[in-house]
Amino acid sequence: MNLLVKNAVLVDPLGGREGKADILIRGAVIEKLGSGLEAQGLEILDAGGLHVFPGFIDLHTHFREPGFEAKETLQSGALAALKGGYVASVSMPNTNPPCDQQSVVETILRKAKEVPYHVFPAGTISKGRLGKELSEMADLKKAGAVGVSDDGDWVADSLLMRRAMEYASMLGLLVMSHCEDRRLSAEGVMNEGLSSTRLGLRGIPAVSEDVAVARDLELARYTGARLHLCHLSTARSVELLRRAKAEGIQVTAEVTPHNLSLTDEEIEGYNTNFKMYPPLRTDEDAAALRKALREGVVDCVATDHAPHTQEEKMRQFDEAPFGTIGLETSLGVVLTELYHKEKWKLSEIVRVMSVRPAEILGISDRFGRIAEGLAANLALVDVDRGWTVAPEELRSRSRNSCFMKKMLKGRVSATICSGKIWKF
């Protein structure tokens, strides 16, 4: 691809750039940044004042391949991600078979080469995600895994989790923890509180997350491992995280767009698209998450993109699977809630969607910034464009979005990734 992007507004906090510029791209690399650039024989894209961000990085994507291709594939998931301005994802390991051995990591990476997208696999902490025996982390690392997680389940055995952190630390792997004590969440299907009582649905208490976060933070302190807390949802978890960071524990954390912006009151109509883990919590929890994200206590936004078939989500609320898709709506939600309503700077949006995820993965030499000599991984964004989430416009194979029919403000117009451009 040889492309000249004219009349763009760059937002690149790492490079200290925020203003009008042209971008000259040859092959897949940014050759030149500047004003009034000209070149012969290039495709010209007039950005018309669109903002250009470093392409987004999702630390928490369920592509469902191998094993659950009816829900999503690497191909369909990549197209959904590109429409949302994403250029890279960490693929979660709760596949079938689970990503607990070298051959599965290699299969995912081989298939990922067929899609125009960057995939970084996470392997499992335990064999089969059963929480009984450690996976062969050295083999996972050798095959290309960037971290380990039993996502979907918490490693309840504290000794096993200690050993996992010790081995992961030696190998340079990130430990990504799904913090949910199942002995406390039991058979819950939504946040425990007034709404669950009124609806007659079994509740998931906030303490089921808080207890798991506290345990994992103490193990991270003891082992010195790099711990990443997945999809935090409670105000108390935020305070535990704040204290841990102040004490020097190597911990980072993510929050989802839906936990930032929605509450358990959305479930009044028993719509199963609002059934996810962690569940939607209270106004107070969402406000605490937004505050912590802006302060840098919570590091980044991650989608927890979790596709399910329409047949699965049509079951009764108690029986439907947990999960909502999010790759295509993430930016719209973040811009609507944080930029337009709470008046964040665009550089702050880039920090939580591009810069910090790249730093956490250790790939900020290639992602999270716009610079000459780097691969062109870019999102062209109309920050003021209003749109309504509609099923027929989604690229994902699934339609289980908790933002369906909602009005959002801010949308990706084009994404440049792997030497190609996608216009939307």
N, C-alpha and C positions, 0 to 999 in steps of 0.2 A: 504494500500500500504506500503510495506517494501522495501526500495530502497537505494542503495548506489551509489551516483554520484561521479565518480572518475575523477581526472585530469581536474577540472573546474577552471576557473579564475573568482573569485568573484568580483563584483563591488557593494559595499555597502557603500555609502558616510555617511549615518547616523551612521553606526557601525565602520566607519574608516577602512574598509577592502577593499583592492584592490590587489589581488594577487592569487596565486594558492592555492587551498584547495579541500578537499573532503567533501561531504555533506551526512550525514547519516539521513535518514528519516524513521520514524516508524509511521504507521497509516497515519496521515496527518500532523505530527509535525516534525520539525527539531530537532533531538536528539543530534547531535554532528557535529561540524565543526572542521576540522583539516587536517593535512597531514598524508598520509599513513594509513588511517583508514581501518580496516578490520572488517568483521562481517559474521557470518555463516547464511545460509538460506535466504539471501537477493538477490533480483534482482540487478545486477550490470549494471550501465549505464556509459560507458566510454565517458565523454564529449569531450575528445580529444583536450583540450585547448579552447573549446567554452567558451564565457563569460556568466556568470550567473548573471542576474539582478533581483532585486525584481520585481515581476509581476507588469505590468502597470495598472494604474487606469484611466478610462475615465470619466471625469465629465460631458460628454454631449453625450449620446447615445439615438437614437430613435429606440427602439425595435419594435414599431408599434403595440404591443399587449397590450390591446384588441382593436379590431375594424378594423385593417388594415393588417391582417395576410397574404394577398396576397403579400405584400411588404417584410415583415419580421415577425418572431416570436421570442419569447424568446429563443426557442431552436436553430433556425438557427442563430440568432444574437450571442448567446453565443458561438457557434462553430466558427463563424467568428472571434469573439473577441479572443478566445483561440489561433487561428492560428496566430493572430497578437501579441501574448504575453501578452494580457490583462487578468486580473483575477477578475476585478470588474468594474462596471459601475454605473453611475447615470442614471436612465431611465427617459427620458423627458415625461411630462404629456399630450402632445397634442395627446392623443389617442381618441378612440370613444367607450364608453363615456370618456370624459376628466377625468383625475385623480384629481377630485375636491371633493371627499368625501371618507370617511373611507372605505367603501366597495370596492372601486376600488383599493386603496392601498393594502388592504388585499388580493384581487384577484391576483394582480401582485406578491406579496410576496409568495402566495401559489403556483402559477405556477413556480416562480423562484426556489422553492425548488426541482422542478423536473429536473432542469438543473444543470450541474456541474460548476456553476459560481456564483459570488456574485453580487446581484442586490440591489441597493439602490434607491428606488423610490423618485422622486420629485413630490410634489403635485402642484396644480395650485394656483396662487395668487388670481384669481377671479373665481367666479362660471361660469362654462362653458367656461372659458377663454374669456369672453365677455367684461371684463374691466369695469363692472358696479357695482358689489357687491362682497365683500370679500368672499372667500371660508372659510369653517370652519377649520381654521388652527390648532386649538387645537385637533380636531378629526383626522386630517391628521397626526399630530405629534404622537398622541397616536397609530395610526395604523402602524407607522414605517417610515413615510416620513422624509427625511433628509434635505429637503429644499423646497422652493416654487418658481415657475416660470410660467409665461404665455408664455413660449418659442414658437416662431413663431409669437408672437405679443408683442409689447411694451405696458405697462400700461400707456396710454396717460393721464389719469386723475391723476393730481399731488396730489390731496387730497387723492384719493384712494391709491396711491402708498405710501404716507406718512403713512396712517393708516396700510397698509400692513407691512411696515418696523417696525412700532411700535409693532404690534402684533407678528411678526416674532422674533423680538429682545427679547420680553418677553418669548417666547417659545423656544428660542435657535435654531431657524431655519435659514438656509442660504437663503438669497434672491438672486435669480439668474435672471439677467435681460437681455433680448433680446433687445438691444438698437437700435431702428429704429423708427424714427418719420415718420409715414405713410403719414402725410400731406406733407412731403418733398419728400419722396421716390415715392409717388403716384403710378403710374403704371409702374415704371421702372423695367427692367429685367437684367441689367448689370451695371457696374460702369459708371457713367457719365464722359465723357472725349472724347479724340480724337477717340478712338476705337469705342465708341457708335455712334458718329457722322458719322464715315466712314461706319459703318455697317447698319446705319439706324435703330438702336434699341433704345428704350427709356431708359434713364439713371437713375441710383440711385446715387444722389450726396453724397459725403463723409459727408457733413454737416448733413445729415439725421441721421447718427450715432453720430456725434460729439455733436449735440444738446441734444440727448437723454442721452448720457454719462454724459454731464455736469449737466443736471437736476438731474439724479439719484445720482451723487456724492454729490450734495448739500443736497439732502434729507437724504443721509446716514450720512452726517456731522451733520445735524439737529437732527436726531433720534438716532444716535449711533448704528444703525443696522449694521450687517455684510452683505456687498454687494459683490456679485460676478458678474463681467461683462462677459457675454458670448461672444465668438467668435469676439474679436476686430479685426478691419481690416484697420483702418486709422492711419496715423502718428499723426494727431491732437488728436485723442482719447488717444494715448499713452502719449502725453504730458500732457493732462488733468489728466490721471491716475498717472503719475509721480509726478505731483504737489500735488495731493490729498494724496498720500502716504507720501510725505514729511511733509504734514500738519497733519498727524496722523489719517486720515479717515480710518475706518476699511473696506478696499476694497481689493479684489483680482481679477485677470483676467486671461482669457485663450485666446489662439490663435489656429487656426486649422493648420494642416500640409499644406493644399492647400493655405491658405493665406500667409503662410511663404515662399512658394516656387514658386507659379504661379502668373501670372498677367493677366489683361484683354485682352492682345494681344492673349491669347490662343483661344479666341472665334472667330477668323477670319473665321473658317469653320462652324460656327453656330452649333457646337456640343453641344447639350443640357446637356451633362454630366458636362459641365463647367458652367451651370446655377445653382447658389446656393446663399443663403443669409447668411452672407453678401456676396456681389459679390467679385470676384477677382478684386483687385485694381491695383495700379501702382507699378513700380519698387521701387519708393521711399517709398511707404507705406510698401511693403514687407521688405525692408531693415530696416526700422524703427522698425518693429515688431521683426525681428531677433535680432537686437541690444537690444531692451527692454527685450526680453526673456532672453538673456544671462546676462543682468544686474540684473535680478530679478524684474524688474518693472512689466512686464507681468510674471505671476507666473508659468504657465504650458501650456502644449499642450493638447488639447481636440479635439476629432475627428469630432464632430457634425455629426456622422454617420447617414445619412438620406436616407434610401432605398426607391426607387420607382420602379414600374413595368416597363418593357420594353415598353409596350403599352403607358404608360404615357409619358415616355421620348422620344418616337418617334413623338410626336406632334411638331408643329412648335415652334420655340424658344420662341415666345411671350406667347404661351399657355402651354408649358411644366411646370411641377412643379419645384420648387427650391429644390436643394439637391444633395449631392453626398455621396456615401458610403466611409468609411475610416478606419474601424477597422483593416482590413488585410494589409493595405498599410502604416499605420501611422509610424511604426518604420522604415520601409525602406526609407520613405521620410525624416524623421528626421535624420537618419544616413547618408544618401546621402548628404543632404544639409548642415547639421550642423557639423557632425563628419568628413566626408571625404573632403568636400569643404571648410568649415570654421574652421576646426581643433579644434572643441570643444573636451574637455575631455569626456570620457565615463561617469565619475561621474556627469558631467553637464547634460548629456542626462538623466541619472537616476533621477536627481533632478527634471526635468520638466515633466517626464512621470510617476514617481512613488512617490517620496518623497513629493513634494508639493501638488499633488492631495490628498494624504492621510492626510496631515496636514490640508488642507482646509476642508475636511470632518470630521476631528476629529477622524480619525481611525488609526493614526500612531502607536498606540500600537499594531496593528495587521497587518498592511500593510506598504509597502514602505521601508522595511529593511529585512535583512537576519540575523537571530539570533537564537540561541538555545532556545527551548521552544516555539517558534512561529510556526504558521501554515506554511507549505511549499507552498508559493505562488510565483512561480519562473518562469522566462523566460530564456531559454538557447538560446543564440544568436550567430550566425556566422556573425560578423560585416563586413566581407569582401566578403560575398557571393553575387554575382551578379545574378539578376533575372529580368524577364520581366513580368509585370502584364498581366495576361491572364484570360479571363472570365471563362474558364473551370476549373480553379484552385480555384476559389472563393468558400467559404463556405456560404457566405451570400445568401439569397434567391433572392436578386436583383443584377444587374450588372452595375448600374450607377456609375462607378468610373471615376473620372476625370484624373486618372493616368493609364487608360487602355492603354496597349502596350508600356508604358514607362519603361525604364531600371532603376532599383534601385540597390543600393549596401548596403547589410545588411539585414538579414532575420532571423526570429525565426526558430529554429530547433526543439524545444520542449517546451511545457508549462506544469508546474505542478500546479494544482489547485484542491482544495477540495478532496485531497487524491487520485488523479488520475493523470496520465501522458498522454499527447497527443504528439505524434511525427509527424513531418511534413517533 
